Amino acid sequence: MDMARYLRGGQTRSRCSELLVWGLAALLLVLFASSSYAGALYVYETANPTDTAFAGAGLAGRAQDAGTVFTNPAGMTRFNNSAMLVSGGATFVRAPFEPDSGNTISGTDGSASGWVPYGTFAYIYPVSDRLKLGVNVGNNFGLSLDWGNNWVGRYTADEASLFAPQVQPTVAYKINDWLSVGAGAALTLGYLDAKLRVHSKQPDRGDGKMHLRDTDFAVQGNFGIMLNLSQDTRVGLRYLTETDLDFKDDPDFSRVSPVMKDITDQIDGLDLGMKMPQSVMLGIFHDINKKWAILGSVGWEEWSEFGHVDVTVDDSPEVTSDLQYENTYHVGIGAQYQYSPKWRYSAGLSYDSALSKGKHRSAMIPMGEMTRFGGGVEYRKRSDLTVGAAMDVMWEGDLSLKNKSNGGTLSGEYQDVFLAFFTVYAKWQ
């Protein structure tokens, strides 16, 4: 770091001041990395709303609607006519926090409970019997949370939003009757908006504030294979590439002490680099008979790389911090029942392992093991139009944590944490 920036009035800034700057950078790093709660997983329900009914089970092998443009591009070859999917929905987050005796920060208990809306669009256009084109618009990465101004974890975050909406043009080709391939380029706009409180050593002054906001553009590859093992059974494989998002901003500090403001004014820019991790999903779909079908899936996501966050302050050398995230795996199973020519019911169950445990859990809704239960119904209104509704619940349970922050030790437990997804959709085909 250029020490000339620490010269004022003929006096050299102390080493403590320099360390304080880096301390603030580390604080922002913790905020950024932990603000990605459902950025701590690819959210199946917001990627393709019809997968909500199956709790994400079998998504790479199902290919029953235009949502396959994202869940497995190769699945587009199953459509000989154009197909479209439009959806809208909302996510409810429940995450009340209860401090324990180890907590040293004053304030209210806090809760990250609230609603977040979402929507998707997908379209398939058949160029020929073998070649299909498609496009998908949606967001399957991130969430927005607000704990309130005076909760005990305010020195980690007041509010945090991390999104990565995508527009994905896609192409698929049917090589022969049993093998199809597909590929998409997801044009991604990353958005980060985070606020936290800065602890003041003078109680009568109150907390200071910090605000960080930026956007970044990236491209994520989406590749798929579909194997038709028989007329009744198909297997799909989907691979998402690792993608870098690089957020840069001059953090806005307010209501901080004169000494801290004097130091933070010297920060011309903060650069935070993160990775949307690579992901592999294998799915199978099997028609038992004209009424019943079953499906299943296994998957893997490299969240250990997401935990390697690159930090640069001003023109100083880049520093990589390891947040000790773990790679995760997924298993799921589901079923579909064709009750009548017009009505169809679906249900599913899935499990995703935790990406952080124990002391490595973040205060911003720590990542625990995730168990999903889903169900849905579809009604065929006419030959080319089907409408549907689905919901699932992602249960995490009680999650304890103990984190250090600039205001003291945050210790306690998130109690009965869950997310509920509600969606309605229409399919034209």
Secondary structure as GFF3:
##gff-version 3
##sequence-region A 1 429
A	DSSP	three_ten_helix	3	6	.	.	.	ID=ss1
A	DSSP	beta_strand	7	8	.	.	.	ID=ss2
A	DSSP	beta_strand	11	12	.	.	.	ID=ss3
A	DSSP	alpha_helix	15	34	.	.	.	ID=ss4
A	DSSP	three_ten_helix	38	40	.	.	.	ID=ss5
A	DSSP	alpha_helix	44	47	.	.	.	ID=ss6
A	DSSP	three_ten_helix	49	54	.	.	.	ID=ss7
A	DSSP	alpha_helix	59	62	.	.	.	ID=ss8
A	DSSP	alpha_helix	68	71	.	.	.	ID=ss9
A	DSSP	three_ten_helix	73	78	.	.	.	ID=ss10
A	DSSP	beta_strand	83	94	.	.	.	ID=ss11
A	DSSP	beta_strand	97	99	.	.	.	ID=ss12
A	DSSP	beta_strand	114	126	.	.	.	ID=ss13
A	DSSP	beta_strand	131	138	.	.	.	ID=ss14
A	DSSP	beta_strand	142	146	.	.	.	ID=ss15
A	DSSP	beta_strand	159	163	.	.	.	ID=ss16
A	DSSP	beta_strand	166	174	.	.	.	ID=ss17
A	DSSP	beta_strand	179	198	.	.	.	ID=ss18
A	DSSP	beta_strand	208	228	.	.	.	ID=ss19
A	DSSP	beta_strand	233	240	.	.	.	ID=ss20
A	DSSP	beta_strand	243	249	.	.	.	ID=ss21
A	DSSP	beta_strand	252	254	.	.	.	ID=ss22
A	DSSP	alpha_helix	258	264	.	.	.	ID=ss23
A	DSSP	beta_strand	270	276	.	.	.	ID=ss24
A	DSSP	beta_strand	279	287	.	.	.	ID=ss25
A	DSSP	beta_strand	292	301	.	.	.	ID=ss26
A	DSSP	alpha_helix	303	306	.	.	.	ID=ss27
A	DSSP	beta_strand	308	313	.	.	.	ID=ss28
A	DSSP	beta_strand	319	322	.	.	.	ID=ss29
A	DSSP	beta_strand	328	338	.	.	.	ID=ss30
A	DSSP	beta_strand	343	352	.	.	.	ID=ss31
A	DSSP	three_ten_helix	358	360	.	.	.	ID=ss32
A	DSSP	beta_strand	370	382	.	.	.	ID=ss33
A	DSSP	beta_strand	385	405	.	.	.	ID=ss34
A	DSSP	beta_strand	408	428	.	.	.	ID=ss35
###
